[in-house]
Amino acid sequence: MSSILVIDDDRALLRALQVGLVARGHQVVLAASGEEGLSRAALSQPDLVVLDLGLPDLDGLDVCRRIRQWSDVPIIVLSAQGLDARKVAALDGGADDYVTKPFSMLELEARIRRHLQRHEAAVLPGAADGSVIEVGDLELDLVHHQASVAGDPVALTAREFDLLAYLARHAGKTCTHQMILGHVWGAEYGSESDYLRVYVYRLRRKLGDAEGRRLRTSPGIGYTLVPG
C-alpha cells in the first residue's frame, strides 16, 4: 500500500481525493496548508505528494522547493493555472508532474501509478543487474542509478536519470519529443514538451554542457545524446 500526502486548502477536494485514492488501495495523509504539508511530509515520509500551488500560507512552489531540499519523493502539482510559465516554474522547482484543475480522477490515478512505479524502480535494483551504459566519458550504472562524467559523480533525480538513460540507450540518434515522453513519462503523455525543456536544461547544467554540445537540440523535433 502506497502512502500519498495531499496538500490542498480546498476541503471538499481533499475529501474527494481521500475517498478516491483510498478506494484505489492507497493510504492517504491530508494537509490543508503549506506548513502543515511540510510537517506531514517530514513525519509521515509519503511515497508521493500531490501538491496544490494555491495555498493560504505559502506558495506551493516554495513548498515544493523545500521538500526537494531533503527528499526525492515524487511530487505532482495541482493548479487552476494552466500557463506554461507556471508549469515550467513548478517543474524547475523540483516537481515531477503538473495537472491542471479541473482534472479527472482516472487521469490523476494514472499519473500517480506511473510515478510510484518509476520511483520504486529507481530505489530497488532492477532486472538489468550489472548493466552499465557508457557514452564517451559519461557512465550510467543502471542498477544503482548512478551517473558520472570522467569519473566524477553527477547527482541526478530519478526522473533525470531515466531521461538520460533513455537518451544514452539511443546515443547518436535523434529521439523525438513524443518518443521520450512516451518512454520516460508514460503513454498518457505526448504533448508536454515543456517537461523536456526543463529537464534537458537541468541535465545540461549538471553535466557541464551549458552550450548543448553533448545533449543537442533538434528544434521542434527532439534531442540527441552525442557520443564522444
Backbone bond lengths (Angstrom), bond angles and torsions (degrees), N, CA, C in turn:
res aa  C-N    CA-C-N  psi(-1)  N-CA   C-N-CA  omega(-1)  CA-C   N-CA-C  phi
1 M - - - 1.473 - - 1.527 109.73 -
2 S 1.312 116.40 126.80 1.464 121.48 -179.46 1.519 110.58 -88.49
3 S 1.331 115.64 144.14 1.458 121.38 177.79 1.524 109.28 -100.20
4 I 1.323 115.99 125.79 1.462 121.18 -177.66 1.522 109.35 -121.43
5 L 1.322 115.82 126.18 1.461 121.92 175.40 1.519 108.57 -96.75
6 V 1.338 116.88 124.33 1.459 122.12 177.53 1.524 108.32 -110.56
7 I 1.319 116.64 121.49 1.471 122.22 -179.95 1.525 108.41 -114.03
8 D 1.335 116.69 109.41 1.472 121.52 -176.76 1.522 108.09 -160.97
9 D 1.327 117.38 140.65 1.459 119.76 -179.23 1.526 112.90 -88.82
10 D 1.322 118.04 -2.49 1.466 122.36 177.60 1.524 108.22 -85.84
11 R 1.343 116.48 103.32 1.459 121.05 -174.60 1.525 111.66 -61.74
12 A 1.326 116.87 -37.96 1.459 119.92 179.86 1.525 110.71 -64.79
13 L 1.349 116.24 -41.16 1.461 120.12 178.84 1.526 110.43 -67.14
14 L 1.337 116.95 -38.31 1.460 120.19 177.35 1.523 110.67 -58.78
15 R 1.326 116.29 -45.44 1.471 119.71 -179.78 1.519 110.82 -64.13
16 A 1.343 115.61 -42.63 1.465 119.75 -178.71 1.526 110.93 -63.71
17 L 1.336 116.65 -43.43 1.459 119.95 179.18 1.523 111.26 -67.30
18 Q 1.321 116.46 -37.79 1.463 119.17 178.28 1.529 110.71 -61.71
19 V 1.322 116.39 -47.69 1.471 120.42 179.71 1.526 110.74 -62.14
20 G 1.333 115.97 -46.78 1.461 120.03 -177.37 1.517 113.34 -65.13
21 L 1.332 116.97 -42.17 1.465 120.37 -177.19 1.527 112.10 -75.58
22 V 1.338 116.90 -37.95 1.467 119.71 176.49 1.527 110.19 -63.26
23 A 1.338 116.38 -39.13 1.466 120.27 178.47 1.519 111.80 -62.82
24 R 1.329 116.72 -23.61 1.468 121.19 179.43 1.526 112.14 -97.31
25 G 1.327 115.94 13.24 1.458 119.87 171.82 1.506 116.66 92.99
26 H 1.332 117.86 10.85 1.455 120.45 -179.81 1.525 111.46 -97.23
27 Q 1.307 115.76 153.14 1.456 121.93 168.53 1.519 106.75 -92.51
28 V 1.331 117.87 132.73 1.460 120.98 -172.19 1.524 110.91 -120.48
29 V 1.332 115.77 132.07 1.462 123.59 173.34 1.522 107.23 -114.31
30 L 1.339 116.90 133.79 1.459 120.90 -175.18 1.529 111.82 -112.43
31 A 1.333 115.40 146.69 1.469 122.08 174.62 1.523 107.86 -145.24
32 A 1.334 116.13 136.18 1.465 120.72 -175.16 1.527 113.11 -104.44
33 S 1.333 117.73 6.13 1.468 120.53 178.50 1.517 108.86 -150.64
34 G 1.314 115.29 167.35 1.454 119.47 -179.17 1.516 112.82 -66.10
35 E 1.341 116.72 -45.67 1.459 119.96 -179.18 1.529 111.26 -64.48
36 E 1.318 116.17 -40.86 1.460 119.57 177.10 1.526 110.40 -64.10
37 G 1.328 116.21 -39.15 1.456 120.25 179.12 1.518 112.20 -63.65
38 L 1.340 116.84 -42.34 1.455 120.67 178.24 1.524 111.09 -62.92
39 S 1.319 115.75 -40.91 1.458 120.19 179.18 1.520 111.46 -64.67
40 R 1.320 116.32 -45.29 1.470 119.80 -178.95 1.528 111.07 -69.94
41 A 1.330 116.88 -32.14 1.468 119.58 177.41 1.523 110.26 -63.92
42 A 1.343 116.24 -39.56 1.462 120.32 -179.76 1.522 111.95 -72.57
43 L 1.333 116.70 -38.56 1.461 120.50 -175.25 1.522 113.22 -80.72
44 S 1.333 116.98 -40.41 1.468 119.44 -173.29 1.522 113.54 -93.16
45 Q 1.356 117.31 -15.40 1.463 120.97 179.76 1.534 111.23 48.70
46 P 1.342 118.19 62.28 1.475 120.80 -175.71 1.526 111.72 -68.22
47 D 1.330 115.20 162.53 1.459 121.25 176.82 1.516 111.65 -82.80
48 L 1.345 116.36 -19.37 1.470 121.31 -179.76 1.520 108.41 -160.38
49 V 1.332 116.07 148.42 1.465 122.02 178.47 1.523 109.64 -119.56
50 V 1.333 116.20 130.86 1.461 122.46 170.81 1.522 105.90 -106.36
51 L 1.327 117.26 117.78 1.467 122.17 -168.10 1.522 112.43 -124.80
52 D 1.325 115.37 122.23 1.463 120.77 173.47 1.522 108.93 -81.97
53 L 1.316 117.78 142.78 1.463 120.62 179.36 1.519 112.52 -83.12
54 G 1.337 117.60 -29.17 1.463 121.11 -175.67 1.514 112.56 -90.78
55 L 1.334 117.00 71.48 1.461 121.65 -178.65 1.530 110.49 -95.02
56 P 1.344 117.85 155.35 1.469 119.89 -174.08 1.521 114.69 -73.68
57 D 1.337 118.19 -25.66 1.460 119.87 -174.20 1.525 113.77 -110.65
58 L 1.319 117.64 -35.78 1.459 122.23 -178.91 1.516 110.35 -130.42
59 D 1.317 116.34 150.09 1.458 120.08 171.02 1.527 107.58 -67.61
60 G 1.326 116.27 133.59 1.454 119.86 179.52 1.518 113.13 -55.99
61 L 1.340 117.30 -30.46 1.464 120.30 177.55 1.523 111.17 -64.23
62 D 1.341 116.86 -36.76 1.463 120.37 177.42 1.528 110.54 -66.68
63 V 1.324 115.68 -39.71 1.470 119.88 177.71 1.519 109.90 -61.76
64 C 1.313 116.29 -44.30 1.466 121.51 179.27 1.524 110.75 -59.90
65 R 1.315 116.37 -48.00 1.476 120.29 -178.36 1.520 111.18 -63.42
66 R 1.323 116.80 -38.48 1.470 119.83 -178.65 1.522 111.39 -69.51
67 I 1.319 117.35 -37.94 1.469 119.72 175.80 1.524 109.94 -64.05
68 R 1.324 116.04 -39.18 1.467 120.80 -178.68 1.534 113.22 -66.18
69 Q 1.311 116.76 -17.47 1.463 119.47 179.63 1.528 111.34 -68.09
70 W 1.343 117.23 -23.09 1.463 119.25 -175.77 1.536 114.03 -136.41
71 S 1.325 118.15 0.08 1.458 119.93 -177.13 1.525 111.25 -146.02
72 D 1.353 115.73 145.52 1.463 120.49 174.14 1.519 110.97 -106.19
73 V 1.348 117.13 21.57 1.456 121.61 178.61 1.534 109.68 -55.90
74 P 1.335 119.15 138.45 1.471 119.95 176.87 1.531 110.90 -60.43
75 I 1.331 116.20 135.61 1.465 121.60 179.40 1.526 109.03 -123.67
76 I 1.324 115.62 121.61 1.468 121.68 175.11 1.519 107.66 -106.90
77 V 1.303 116.75 118.58 1.459 122.25 -178.77 1.525 110.25 -86.85
78 L 1.333 115.34 136.32 1.462 122.00 171.16 1.521 107.77 -110.08
79 S 1.323 116.80 137.84 1.458 118.79 178.44 1.522 110.75 -156.08
80 A 1.315 114.58 146.35 1.461 119.84 174.14 1.515 111.01 -79.35
81 Q 1.338 116.29 -10.22 1.454 121.67 -179.29 1.525 110.28 -97.26
82 G 1.329 116.04 122.44 1.457 120.27 179.74 1.513 113.23 -101.89
83 L 1.330 116.95 15.73 1.462 120.51 -177.53 1.527 110.86 -66.22
84 D 1.320 116.20 138.55 1.463 120.30 -179.71 1.518 111.62 -58.90
85 A 1.329 116.77 -39.42 1.464 120.10 -178.41 1.520 110.93 -62.39
86 R 1.319 116.82 -37.07 1.459 120.96 179.28 1.528 110.33 -69.75
87 K 1.321 116.57 -39.59 1.457 120.41 177.68 1.524 110.86 -62.80
88 V 1.315 115.70 -46.34 1.465 120.13 -179.38 1.524 110.37 -61.99
89 A 1.342 116.71 -41.16 1.461 120.25 179.63 1.524 110.94 -62.71
90 A 1.337 116.72 -40.01 1.464 120.47 179.51 1.520 111.04 -66.67
91 L 1.312 117.22 -45.30 1.462 120.81 179.83 1.523 111.14 -66.12
92 D 1.323 116.11 -40.12 1.457 120.13 179.47 1.523 110.76 -69.19
93 G 1.334 116.51 -23.68 1.459 120.71 178.29 1.509 113.09 -82.91
94 G 1.340 116.69 -1.73 1.454 119.62 175.54 1.514 115.30 116.38
95 A 1.338 118.03 -3.35 1.467 119.78 178.62 1.523 110.28 -68.80
96 D 1.323 116.45 150.44 1.458 121.65 179.13 1.525 112.32 -95.73
97 D 1.327 116.53 -20.68 1.462 119.41 -176.15 1.521 108.68 -157.73
98 Y 1.342 115.82 164.92 1.459 121.92 -175.80 1.523 108.32 -142.78
99 V 1.315 116.51 120.61 1.461 121.73 179.80 1.520 108.59 -120.22
100 T 1.326 116.27 128.36 1.460 121.47 -177.97 1.524 110.70 -91.05
101 K 1.329 115.84 133.45 1.462 121.56 175.04 1.528 109.64 -77.43
102 P 1.324 118.97 146.06 1.469 127.42 -8.44 1.526 110.89 -73.16
103 F 1.321 116.36 154.43 1.458 121.75 -177.92 1.525 108.86 -136.30
104 S 1.308 115.45 162.25 1.467 119.60 176.90 1.520 109.10 -92.76
105 M 1.314 115.70 145.77 1.461 120.40 179.04 1.521 110.39 -63.38
106 L 1.310 117.02 -34.20 1.463 120.47 179.51 1.522 111.08 -63.58
107 E 1.340 116.14 -41.75 1.467 119.51 179.04 1.521 110.75 -65.68
108 L 1.336 116.54 -45.63 1.459 119.84 -178.79 1.526 110.25 -62.71
109 E 1.329 117.18 -43.58 1.461 120.26 179.61 1.521 111.21 -62.88
110 A 1.324 117.87 -38.13 1.458 120.96 178.78 1.527 110.37 -63.41
111 R 1.307 116.26 -41.18 1.464 119.64 179.79 1.532 111.00 -70.63
112 I 1.311 116.77 -39.39 1.465 120.27 176.24 1.521 109.94 -59.94
113 R 1.321 116.39 -47.24 1.474 120.78 -178.73 1.525 110.77 -60.29
114 R 1.318 116.10 -42.44 1.456 120.48 -178.56 1.536 110.86 -64.00
115 H 1.327 117.40 -44.73 1.464 120.13 -178.46 1.520 111.70 -69.54
116 L 1.320 117.57 -36.11 1.464 120.12 177.36 1.523 110.44 -64.65
117 Q 1.319 116.92 -41.99 1.465 120.86 179.47 1.516 110.81 -63.15
118 R 1.327 116.63 -45.14 1.458 119.64 -177.61 1.526 111.43 -69.82
119 H 1.322 117.12 -36.65 1.458 119.37 178.86 1.525 110.41 -67.19
120 E 1.328 116.86 -40.43 1.457 120.27 177.98 1.527 110.46 -63.67
121 A 1.325 116.55 -40.42 1.468 120.08 179.06 1.520 111.40 -64.61
122 A 1.329 116.31 -30.71 1.464 119.79 -179.88 1.516 112.07 -75.63
123 V 1.342 116.32 -25.72 1.458 120.59 -177.61 1.518 111.79 -88.12
124 L 1.350 116.39 -38.24 1.458 120.75 -176.21 1.523 110.93 -98.40
125 P 1.330 118.13 144.64 1.461 120.27 175.29 1.514 110.55 -58.75
126 G 1.321 116.72 139.50 1.448 120.73 -178.00 1.507 112.41 -96.94
127 A 1.324 114.96 -171.65 1.455 120.33 -177.05 1.523 111.68 -72.31
128 A 1.330 116.36 -17.32 1.469 119.49 -175.83 1.518 111.13 -92.78
129 D 1.369 116.75 46.43 1.456 121.62 -179.00 1.522 110.06 -53.55
130 G 1.331 115.30 134.27 1.448 120.53 178.20 1.502 114.18 84.30
131 S 1.335 117.45 -2.03 1.460 120.26 -177.21 1.526 111.19 -76.96
132 V 1.305 115.10 130.60 1.463 121.87 176.47 1.523 107.82 -133.78
133 I 1.328 116.06 134.12 1.460 121.37 176.41 1.520 107.87 -108.51
134 E 1.321 116.84 130.29 1.451 121.62 177.05 1.525 109.24 -120.35
135 V 1.314 115.29 127.19 1.462 122.14 176.08 1.523 106.56 -129.54
136 G 1.328 116.62 97.54 1.455 119.98 -172.88 1.515 109.28 64.03
137 D 1.337 117.53 -128.03 1.458 120.85 178.92 1.523 112.79 -91.58
138 L 1.341 116.01 6.57 1.466 121.31 175.59 1.522 109.21 -89.39
139 E 1.325 116.72 129.05 1.457 121.64 178.84 1.527 109.94 -127.55
140 L 1.340 115.65 131.36 1.459 121.39 179.64 1.519 109.40 -120.39
141 D 1.323 116.71 121.57 1.457 123.17 175.42 1.522 107.26 -93.87
142 L 1.333 116.32 105.84 1.459 120.91 -174.12 1.523 112.91 -72.42
143 V 1.312 117.32 -21.36 1.462 120.49 -179.59 1.525 111.04 -76.10
144 H 1.315 115.82 -49.32 1.458 120.40 -176.12 1.527 113.22 -97.23
145 H 1.341 115.93 2.18 1.466 121.45 -179.36 1.525 110.79 52.56
146 Q 1.332 114.78 53.10 1.452 121.35 178.53 1.517 109.91 -120.84
147 A 1.325 115.45 142.76 1.460 121.07 179.90 1.519 109.28 -125.71
148 S 1.325 115.25 149.72 1.464 119.86 175.94 1.517 109.16 -148.45
149 V 1.323 115.49 152.26 1.459 123.01 175.77 1.525 107.23 -125.31
150 A 1.328 115.54 119.67 1.469 121.52 -177.56 1.525 110.90 53.52
151 G 1.331 115.90 35.83 1.456 121.02 177.73 1.509 115.36 86.86
152 D 1.333 117.12 -9.83 1.465 120.62 179.71 1.524 109.80 -91.63
153 P 1.340 118.30 126.67 1.468 120.41 -178.48 1.518 112.26 -63.88
154 V 1.327 115.88 145.46 1.463 123.14 177.95 1.525 107.63 -121.85
155 A 1.320 117.33 120.20 1.464 121.82 -178.61 1.521 109.84 -80.35
156 L 1.338 115.67 116.42 1.461 121.35 -179.54 1.525 110.08 -124.51
157 T 1.326 115.90 146.86 1.460 119.41 170.83 1.528 108.30 -73.20
158 A 1.327 116.35 167.61 1.462 120.19 -179.44 1.521 111.30 -58.49
159 R 1.327 117.51 -41.41 1.466 119.97 -178.38 1.520 111.47 -72.05
160 E 1.316 117.58 -38.32 1.466 120.48 175.94 1.521 110.33 -60.95
161 F 1.334 116.33 -41.32 1.464 120.02 179.17 1.528 110.48 -64.68
162 D 1.330 117.02 -43.94 1.469 120.79 179.61 1.527 111.15 -59.31
163 L 1.332 116.32 -43.17 1.462 120.83 -179.84 1.527 110.40 -65.07
164 L 1.327 116.61 -46.53 1.466 120.05 -178.80 1.527 110.70 -65.59
165 A 1.338 117.24 -38.79 1.464 120.80 179.22 1.525 110.88 -64.01
166 Y 1.335 117.04 -39.95 1.468 119.81 178.72 1.525 110.45 -63.56
167 L 1.322 116.87 -45.19 1.465 120.30 178.96 1.531 110.68 -65.24
168 A 1.341 116.34 -36.67 1.470 119.95 -179.66 1.530 111.11 -66.99
169 R 1.330 116.85 -36.22 1.471 120.07 178.22 1.523 111.22 -64.02
170 H 1.334 115.41 -23.72 1.463 120.44 -178.64 1.530 110.02 -119.22
171 A 1.330 115.51 35.07 1.468 120.81 -177.22 1.526 111.09 -54.60
172 G 1.326 114.95 136.18 1.453 120.68 179.64 1.520 113.81 87.74
173 K 1.336 116.40 -8.40 1.466 120.52 179.99 1.527 109.40 -112.86
174 T 1.328 115.67 146.82 1.454 119.94 178.33 1.527 109.23 -81.01
175 C 1.309 116.04 121.16 1.469 122.19 177.21 1.525 107.63 -100.02
176 T 1.308 117.20 122.20 1.458 120.74 -177.29 1.522 110.93 -71.60
177 H 1.335 114.92 161.31 1.461 120.17 177.13 1.518 110.54 -54.20
178 Q 1.319 117.10 -46.45 1.454 121.26 -176.76 1.532 111.59 -65.15
179 M 1.315 116.80 -40.02 1.460 120.51 178.26 1.530 110.53 -61.77
180 I 1.312 116.19 -46.40 1.463 120.32 -177.72 1.520 110.67 -65.44
181 L 1.314 116.65 -48.13 1.467 119.94 -179.12 1.520 111.14 -59.98
182 G 1.335 115.98 -43.08 1.459 119.94 -178.22 1.513 113.08 -64.66
183 H 1.330 117.13 -40.08 1.463 120.78 -176.14 1.528 112.76 -84.96
184 V 1.315 117.54 -33.13 1.461 120.18 -175.36 1.525 111.96 -94.71
185 W 1.323 117.14 -41.18 1.463 120.23 -179.53 1.529 112.02 -95.57
186 G 1.316 118.22 -37.70 1.456 120.45 -179.99 1.516 112.36 134.05
187 A 1.337 115.15 162.70 1.458 121.07 -173.72 1.521 112.98 -63.78
188 E 1.345 117.19 -23.94 1.465 119.42 -177.83 1.530 112.18 -78.35
189 Y 1.331 116.38 -5.44 1.463 120.98 177.29 1.533 108.71 -100.27
190 G 1.317 116.58 153.21 1.449 117.93 179.72 1.513 113.35 -171.92
191 S 1.333 116.20 -24.76 1.461 119.15 -176.32 1.523 113.27 -121.52
192 E 1.333 116.96 5.54 1.464 120.51 -177.27 1.531 111.04 -84.97
193 S 1.323 116.83 61.00 1.469 120.49 -177.69 1.526 111.57 -65.70
194 D 1.352 117.57 -20.58 1.463 120.29 176.16 1.519 110.37 -59.35
195 Y 1.350 116.41 -36.51 1.458 120.23 178.59 1.524 109.41 -56.35
196 L 1.312 115.46 -47.57 1.462 120.54 -175.55 1.516 111.43 -64.62
197 R 1.307 117.37 -42.96 1.469 119.67 -179.55 1.528 110.69 -58.72
198 V 1.327 115.79 -43.55 1.459 119.96 -179.07 1.527 110.81 -66.22
199 Y 1.330 116.77 -46.94 1.461 119.95 -176.63 1.526 112.12 -69.93
200 V 1.323 117.58 -36.85 1.460 120.11 176.88 1.523 110.08 -65.83
201 Y 1.324 117.25 -40.02 1.463 120.32 176.57 1.526 110.36 -59.25
202 R 1.345 116.30 -44.84 1.458 120.09 -179.37 1.523 111.49 -65.99
203 L 1.324 116.66 -40.40 1.465 119.81 178.02 1.525 111.11 -63.04
204 R 1.314 117.12 -45.80 1.462 119.93 179.22 1.517 111.48 -59.01
205 R 1.304 116.14 -42.14 1.464 120.38 -179.87 1.529 110.51 -62.33
206 K 1.314 116.54 -43.46 1.464 120.66 -177.72 1.529 112.30 -73.99
207 L 1.330 116.53 -29.00 1.464 120.43 -179.71 1.528 112.77 -87.84
208 G 1.339 116.69 -0.58 1.456 120.20 -177.33 1.512 112.25 68.61
209 D 1.327 115.97 37.95 1.464 122.39 -174.19 1.526 110.43 -124.15
210 A 1.325 115.84 49.63 1.464 120.73 -175.00 1.522 112.75 -57.12
211 E 1.327 117.38 -31.38 1.466 120.30 -176.96 1.523 112.90 -87.16
212 G 1.319 117.77 -2.17 1.459 120.92 176.84 1.514 114.80 71.79
213 R 1.325 116.98 32.22 1.463 119.64 178.87 1.525 111.66 -81.75
214 R 1.345 116.22 -33.54 1.457 120.63 179.11 1.532 110.47 -83.60
215 L 1.325 115.46 -45.32 1.460 121.65 -179.38 1.525 107.44 -111.56
216 R 1.329 115.74 95.96 1.460 121.46 -170.74 1.532 112.31 -92.37
217 T 1.328 113.49 147.96 1.460 121.08 178.39 1.523 110.46 -101.46
218 S 1.318 115.96 132.93 1.461 121.97 168.36 1.519 105.59 -105.84
219 P 1.343 118.34 100.33 1.461 121.46 -171.46 1.525 112.48 -50.80
220 G 1.345 114.40 128.67 1.451 120.49 178.54 1.512 114.87 74.78
221 I 1.321 117.45 -0.78 1.471 120.67 -176.16 1.524 111.56 -119.24
222 G 1.349 117.71 -62.21 1.440 119.50 -177.27 1.506 112.49 173.05
223 Y 1.346 116.28 -147.32 1.459 121.30 -174.05 1.530 110.19 -138.69
224 T 1.337 114.55 152.80 1.466 121.61 178.91 1.515 109.58 -133.13
225 L 1.342 116.45 130.10 1.455 121.16 172.28 1.526 106.57 -91.82
226 V 1.317 115.60 118.07 1.464 120.99 -171.84 1.524 110.17 -92.36
227 P 1.331 118.31 125.60 1.473 120.79 176.90 1.526 110.13 -67.48
228 G 1.322 114.97 151.63 1.457 119.88 174.54 1.508 113.63 79.46
